[in-house]
Amino acid sequence: VTATDEDEGLNGQVKYSLKKATDMALDIFHLDSESGEITLLRILDFEEGDSYELEVQAHDGGGLFDTTKVA
């Protein structure tokens, strides 16, 4: 996930967090708060679930944010 902010200094720094995710998804996916990169913590098992949905928020240093769904 990528978000940009054209402000300078701290107000332009973007951090990422999960707003909403199931417990199962939290055991499977990791979100890097600095880069926004989503990686697997373990191998996907389609017998456990055939789809997953995460809500990711991007926050800037000025307190503004936006949210997106990753499916």
C-alpha positions as CSV (number, residue, x, y, z in Angstrom):
1,V,0.0,0.0,0.0
2,T,1.4,3.5,-0.8
3,A,0.3,6.9,0.3
4,T,2.0,10.2,-0.3
5,D,1.9,13.6,1.4
6,E,3.6,16.6,-0.2
7,D,4.0,18.4,3.1
8,E,7.5,18.9,4.4
9,G,9.0,17.7,7.6
10,L,7.0,15.6,10.1
11,N,3.6,16.5,8.5
12,G,4.8,14.8,5.3
13,Q,5.8,11.5,7.0
14,V,3.3,8.8,6.4
15,K,2.8,5.8,8.7
16,Y,0.5,2.8,8.1
17,S,-1.7,0.8,10.4
18,L,-4.4,-1.8,10.3
19,K,-7.8,-0.3,11.1
20,K,-9.8,-3.4,10.8
21,A,-8.8,-7.0,10.3
22,T,-10.0,-10.4,11.5
23,D,-8.0,-12.3,14.1
24,M,-7.2,-14.9,11.4
25,A,-5.9,-12.2,9.0
26,L,-3.7,-10.8,11.8
27,D,-2.1,-14.2,12.2
28,I,-1.4,-14.4,8.4
29,F,-0.5,-10.9,7.3
30,H,2.0,-8.3,8.5
31,L,1.8,-4.6,7.7
32,D,5.1,-2.6,7.8
33,S,4.1,0.7,9.5
34,E,6.9,2.5,7.7
35,S,6.7,1.2,4.1
36,G,3.1,0.0,3.9
37,E,4.3,-3.4,2.6
38,I,2.0,-6.3,3.4
39,T,3.8,-9.6,3.8
40,L,2.7,-13.2,4.7
41,L,3.6,-14.5,8.2
42,R,2.8,-18.0,7.1
43,I,1.6,-20.0,4.0
44,L,-2.0,-19.4,2.9
45,D,-4.3,-22.3,3.5
46,F,-7.4,-22.2,1.3
47,E,-9.1,-24.7,3.5
48,E,-9.1,-22.1,6.3
49,G,-10.2,-19.2,4.1
50,D,-10.5,-18.4,0.4
51,S,-10.4,-14.6,0.8
52,Y,-9.2,-12.0,3.3
53,E,-10.0,-8.3,3.7
54,L,-7.9,-5.7,5.6
55,E,-8.5,-2.0,6.1
56,V,-5.3,-0.1,6.1
57,Q,-5.0,3.5,7.3
58,A,-2.3,5.9,6.2
59,H,-1.6,8.7,8.8
60,D,0.5,11.8,8.2
61,G,2.4,13.7,10.9
62,G,-0.3,16.4,11.0
63,G,-3.1,14.0,12.1
64,L,-4.8,13.5,8.8
65,F,-5.5,10.0,7.5
66,D,-7.1,8.0,4.7
67,T,-8.3,4.4,4.6
68,T,-8.4,1.8,1.9
69,K,-9.5,-1.8,1.7
70,V,-7.1,-4.6,0.6
71,A,-8.8,-7.8,-0.5
